[in-house]
Amino acid sequence: MSIISERLTKLGHTERSGFGFGARAASIKTPVILVGVTIDKPGDAKGVNADLFVLTTGKKGASQKIGLKDTELWGVLVAGGTGKEIDAAIEAGADFVVSEGESAPGAALRDDESGKGFVVGTDVSEDRSKAIDAGPFDFLILDGTAIEFPLSVGAVLDIQEKLVRYSHHIFLRMSDFPDQENLELLRDIGISALMYDTKTADASNLKSLRDAIDKLEPKKQKNSAEAVLPKSGESTSGDDDYDDQGHDQDEEWEYGYNERSQ
């Protein structure tokens, strides 16, 4: 399993480690929402506070083959080229491959251990969205660069209108930065990651966003059922069943007793 796939299954979870007598348990919390950054070259990741990095495409849309050092979670964009460049990127340490559009080589969809993402276009038919949702993707990247904060009700509905088409984890490409209140809204509608570009996103804004997400708790689940008290004079179904069962048992006992006494 890829790191990105495992990380997405643990959003908002806290894991504790520590073994042996007297060992101190260490808590590791996976953020509720991940912060991703697109970079042009490995050096652009230096000093950037993010959970994952994505290397942009190289020549003719092929994936870059230079790895990121001292970075646990990173992947590559691919829009062209061949499977050889993808293999080289994975050998260099890429954990996932993101297909940017349908011109990416089919090798990006191979059944292997690498994570898989797909950049969804802005004008997608209903049939195509069904095909995308049936694909072997760990996450989908949708365009959210036009989103402005604070969110209005209409803006939230616009985002949800896109989300209802897909069952995969959704990453949003962003240009603006949400505050704590709007982060909660994005969490509640099911956004798994916010993606930014180092060419347009300031490092201090990314750090502030990362700090705000660290304070974000998982979405509270509402109880789907509430206890209903019986009205005065009514018995519960359990009591009725008990009475009926007892009545049947009395009849069976009486019948057996009469049979034995004859």
C-alpha positions in Angstrom: 0.0 0.0 0.0 1.3 3.5 -0.8 1.9 6.0 1.9 -0.7 8.4 0.4 -3.4 5.7 0.4 -2.7 4.8 4.0 -2.5 8.4 5.1 -5.9 9.2 3.6 -7.5 6.3 5.5 -6.2 7.9 8.8 -7.3 11.5 8.4 -8.0 12.9 11.8 -6.8 9.8 13.6 -4.3 9.8 16.4 -1.9 6.8 16.8 0.1 6.1 19.9 3.3 4.1 19.9 5.6 3.0 22.7 6.5 -0.5 23.8 8.2 -2.1 26.7 8.1 -1.5 30.4 8.2 2.2 31.3 8.2 3.3 27.6 6.7 6.6 26.9 3.9 6.6 24.4 4.3 9.0 21.5 1.2 10.4 19.8 1.1 10.9 16.0 -1.9 12.7 14.7 -2.8 12.7 11.0 -4.4 16.1 10.1 -8.1 16.2 9.2 -7.1 18.0 6.0 -3.8 17.6 4.2 -1.8 20.5 2.7 -0.2 19.7 -0.6 2.2 21.9 -2.7 3.1 21.6 -6.3 6.8 22.3 -7.1 8.8 22.7 -10.3 12.0 21.2 -8.9 13.0 19.3 -5.8 14.8 22.3 -4.2 11.4 24.2 -4.1 10.3 22.0 -1.2 13.0 23.3 1.1 11.5 25.3 4.0 7.9 24.7 2.9 5.5 23.4 5.6 3.3 20.8 3.8 2.1 17.2 4.1 2.9 16.3 0.5 4.6 17.6 -2.6 3.9 17.1 -6.2 6.6 17.6 -8.9 5.2 19.2 -12.0 5.7 17.6 -15.4 9.0 17.6 -17.3 9.7 17.7 -21.0 6.7 16.9 -23.2 4.5 16.3 -20.2 6.6 13.3 -18.9 7.1 12.8 -15.2 10.3 14.1 -13.7 12.8 11.5 -12.6 14.7 13.5 -9.9 13.7 12.5 -6.4 13.1 14.6 -3.3 15.5 14.1 -0.5 14.4 14.1 3.2 10.7 14.1 2.1 8.5 11.3 3.1 5.5 11.9 0.9 5.8 13.1 -2.7 4.6 12.2 -6.1 4.8 13.3 -9.8 2.5 14.8 -12.3 2.3 13.2 -15.7 0.6 14.4 -18.8 2.6 12.7 -21.5 5.8 10.6 -22.1 5.9 6.9 -21.5 5.8 4.4 -18.7 9.6 4.4 -18.5 9.6 7.9 -17.0 7.0 6.8 -14.5 9.1 3.8 -13.5 12.1 6.0 -13.1 10.2 8.4 -10.8 8.9 5.6 -8.7 12.5 4.2 -8.4 13.6 7.6 -7.3 11.1 7.5 -4.4 7.8 8.8 -5.8 5.0 7.4 -3.7 2.2 8.3 -6.1 1.5 9.3 -9.7 -1.0 12.0 -10.7 -2.4 11.9 -14.2 -3.0 15.4 -15.4 -5.7 14.9 -18.1 -6.5 12.0 -20.3 -3.3 12.3 -22.5 -1.2 10.8 -19.7 0.2 7.3 -20.5 -2.0 4.4 -19.5 1.0 3.1 -17.5 -0.1 5.5 -14.8 -3.0 3.2 -14.1 -1.0 0.0 -13.7 -2.0 -2.2 -10.8 1.1 -1.7 -8.6 1.9 -0.4 -5.1 2.1 3.3 -6.1 -0.7 5.7 -5.2 -2.8 7.1 -8.0 -4.4 10.5 -8.5 -6.3 12.2 -11.4 -6.8 15.8 -12.2 -10.5 16.2 -13.2 -11.2 18.7 -16.0 -13.6 21.6 -15.5 -16.2 20.4 -18.1 -16.9 16.7 -17.5 -20.0 14.8 -18.7 -22.0 12.7 -16.4 -20.9 9.5 -18.1 -17.2 10.5 -18.0 -17.5 11.3 -14.3 -18.9 7.8 -13.7 -15.9 6.4 -15.6 -13.5 8.4 -13.5 -15.2 7.4 -10.3 -14.8 3.7 -11.4 -11.1 4.2 -11.9 -8.3 2.9 -9.7 -7.6 6.3 -8.1 -6.8 7.1 -4.4 -7.8 10.7 -4.9 -9.1 13.2 -7.4 -7.9 16.8 -7.8 -10.6 19.3 -8.6 -10.2 23.0 -9.5 -11.0 25.3 -6.7 -8.9 28.3 -7.7 -12.0 30.4 -8.2 -13.2 29.8 -4.6 -13.1 33.0 -2.4 -13.4 33.2 1.3 -15.5 33.5 3.3 -17.7 30.9 1.7 -21.3 31.7 1.0 -24.1 29.1 1.0 -24.1 29.2 -2.8 -20.3 28.6 -2.8 -20.6 25.6 -0.5 -23.4 24.2 -2.8 -21.2 24.7 -5.8 -18.4 22.6 -4.3 -20.9 19.9 -3.2 -22.3 19.8 -6.7 -18.9 18.6 -7.9 -18.3 16.3 -4.9 -21.6 14.3 -5.3 -20.3 12.8 -8.5 -17.4 11.0 -6.9 -16.7 8.6 -4.0 -12.9 9.1 -3.9 -10.9 11.4 -1.7 -11.1 15.0 -3.1 -8.2 17.4 -3.3 -8.9 21.0 -4.2 -6.5 23.2 -6.1 -6.6 26.5 -4.3 -5.4 30.1 -4.6 -7.0 31.6 -1.5 -6.4 30.6 2.1 -9.4 29.7 4.4 -9.6 30.8 8.0 -10.6 28.5 10.8 -14.4 28.8 10.2 -14.1 28.1 6.5 -11.7 25.2 7.2 -14.5 23.6 9.3 -16.9 24.0 6.4 -14.4 22.3 4.0 -13.9 19.5 6.5 -17.7 19.0 6.9 -18.3 18.7 3.2 -15.6 16.1 2.8 -12.4 17.8 1.4 -9.3 15.7 2.1 -6.6 18.0 1.0 -5.9 21.6 -0.2 -3.3 22.0 -3.0 -1.2 25.1 -3.6 1.5 26.2 -6.0 4.8 27.4 -4.6 4.9 30.1 -7.4 1.8 31.8 -6.0 1.6 30.6 -2.4 3.6 32.4 0.3 5.5 30.1 2.7 4.2 32.1 5.8 0.6 31.6 4.6 1.2 27.8 4.2 2.6 27.6 7.7 -0.4 29.5 9.1 -2.8 27.2 7.3 -0.9 24.1 8.6 -1.1 25.5 12.1 -4.9 26.2 11.8 -5.5 22.6 10.5 -3.6 21.2 13.4 -6.2 22.7 15.7 -9.1 21.2 13.6 -11.0 18.3 15.2 -12.6 15.6 13.1 -16.2 16.1 12.0 -18.7 15.2 14.7 -21.0 12.4 13.7 -24.7 12.9 14.4 -26.7 10.1 16.0 -28.9 8.6 13.3 -31.5 7.3 15.7 -33.0 8.7 19.0 -34.7 6.8 21.7 -38.5 7.1 21.5 -40.5 6.7 24.7 -43.9 4.9 24.5 -47.0 7.0 25.0 -49.0 6.6 28.2 -51.1 3.4 28.1 -49.0 1.8 25.3 -46.8 -1.1 25.8 -43.6 -1.7 23.9 -43.3 -4.4 21.2 -40.9 -6.3 23.5 -43.6 -6.5 26.2 -46.2 -7.7 23.7 -43.9 -10.3 22.4 -43.1 -11.5 25.9 -46.8 -11.7 26.8 -47.7 -13.6 23.6 -44.8 -16.0 24.1 -45.8 -16.6 27.7 -49.4 -17.2 26.7 -48.3 -19.8 24.1 -46.1 -21.5 26.6 -49.0 -21.7 29.1 -51.2 -23.3 26.4 -48.4 -25.8 25.5 -47.8 -26.7 29.2 -51.6 -27.2 29.8 -52.0 -29.4 26.7 -49.0 -31.5 27.7 -50.3 -31.9 31.3 -53.7 -33.0 30.1 -52.1 -35.6 27.7 -50.1 -37.1 30.5 -53.0 -37.2 33.0 -55.2 -39.2 30.5 
